[in-house]
Amino acid sequence: MNQLQTADYIVFFFYFIVVSSYGYYIYHKKKSKNISSKDFFLAEGSLTWWAIGASLIASNISAEHFIGMSGSGFALGLAIASYEWMAAATLIIVAIFIIPVYLKNKIFTMPQFLATRYNDKVSTIMAVFWLLVYVFVNLTSIIYLGALAISSISNISFEWCIVGLSIFSMIVTLGGMKVIGYTDVIQVLVLIIGGLVTTYLALSLLSNEYGFGNDIFAGLSVLRKEAPEHFHMIFNSSDKYYDKLPGLSVLIGGMLINNLAYWGCNQYIVQRALGADLNTARKGILFAAFLKLLVPVIAVLPGIVMFVLHNKGLFQAEMASDGVIKPDHAYPTLMNLLPPGLKGVAFAALTAAIVASLAGKANSISTIFSLDIYKKFFNKDASDRKMVNVGRWAVAISMTIAAIVTPALKSLDQAYQFIQEYVGFISPGVLAIFLLGFFWKRTTSAAAMVGALITIPLSTVLKFLPVWTNGAFPDLPFFNRMEIDFVVIVLLMIGISLSKPQTLTNEQAIEVDTSMFKISTSFAIGSLLIVGILTALYTIFW
């Protein structure tokens, strides 16, 4: 029955009270008499390494993982875990080579870097792009998937779920980055524990249905036996899902471009580390990388379990009244099979993921709008208090817009793929502009402007060219389109920079030297451990 029981509400309200009370405590304990905009947006110097790592994961993991990634696990299997496992490797690269550049040059927002390294035009164009993507892709998709899940396991309507999630997230966000950062620690504990409990119960349920009692290891064996095609990480070109995850592109091609842009050039992710010193930031990022290794266990395995149950005709009536299931319904259906109380744990975990991610994105929207749009173009002399108030209004307005747009996403099949593809329209250009800006001093502002302006049109042409040419041009997987985008933009930027050289002013110079990339022994050991685990996983499940 799609309804929460009394025990579920007790568990959920306990979670709600703990998060709200802790957030209130942090807000009053750490607020200063003279409120600082940097303190509000960045929690400058006050986040510990474990808070940074937890906040990175809380902002990253959301309904798109529990619902969207589980749905992709249902449809195409463990291969979707490449998004998570390769992200762990990418985080190491970001910690070594990218974060030091930001911290050394006192960069607080991504548009600020672009304005410093290039000019205000490039910065403003990219700031607008980011705001549009964050509001109309990120916020809307998270609210949609969250509302879908909550309405599927309760008697709350889809529309009221949208309202409730938006308001709860606004409340958390309005306290600033300190409140978000520290409450994210609780949110991560809840979502990981709740996610692991749900996976455990899913495997126990599967094992029980096949006559092995509640043995989760027997459940894993059943999964491998009943759905062997769901346990391959690398698809060949003949696989029906090759267009989603095209072969080695998940290791060295489009996936790497996607991950580097997301983890290294993305305000709502990088923002967690920008207020810390380098050692603390690196420890936090490494902690996040270890947590990323766990995500497929709590997000992908449940989807594969539901695939096996569905194929065997077990609980089919629960999955859809007409006997047909959309992949994104897999996780909500599993939650409906949980006993009272434990269903509340899974519900709290899901809500924690949704709210933490929404709060992180909304905070970054307010940061970019306040520092890179409002202060630059509307009120250059705005006080810190005024900036904080503008940031809070930006949170409320962006969340309201996203909530209004959200119902338009109801036609989606696999929302996770939708998010990745359309965010990928901007990622190649962003990464090209940032990497060349970091590591090639001859990159000019004109080249960056072309990179910024061409990334979306080029992505659009490559996506729709097969339709426009009636199939004369091949329909490429979006990862391959990202690879082409990236290479074309880099070559264009190099060509433009060489044809019209530009001498950097002192204000445009970004300080980069090899000493910035030295790492501690403990960081090196942790990184090698992660790489070793990834090597083993890909060897086993290739």
Secondary structure, DSSP 8 states (H G I E B T S, - for coil): -----HHHHHHHHHHHHHHHHHHHHHHHHH--SS--HHHHHH-TTT--HHHHHHHHHHHH-SHIIIIIIHHHHHHH-GGGGHHHHHHHHHHHHIIIIIHHHHHHTT--SHHHHHHHHT-HHHHHHHHHHHHHHIIIIIIHHHHHHHHHHHHHHSSS-HHHHHHHHHHHHHHHHTT-HHHHHHHHHHHHHHHHHHHHHHHHHHHHHHHHHTTSTT-HHHHHHHHHHH-GGGS-SS--TTSTTTTTS-TTHHHHSHHHHHHHHHHHS-HHHHTTTTTS-HHHHHHHHHHHHHHHTTHHHHHTHHHHHHHHHHHTTTTHHHH-TTS---GGGHHHHHHHTS-TTHHHHHHHHHHHHHHHHHHHHHHHHHHHIIIIIIIIII-TT--HHHHHHHHHHHHHHHHHHHHHHGGGGGG-S-HHHHHHHHHTTTHHHHHHHHHHHHH-TT--HHHHHHHHHHHHHHHHHHHHHHHHTTTSS----HHHHHHHHHHHHHHHHHHHHHHS-----TTT-----GGGG---HHHHHHHHHHHHHHHHHHHHH-
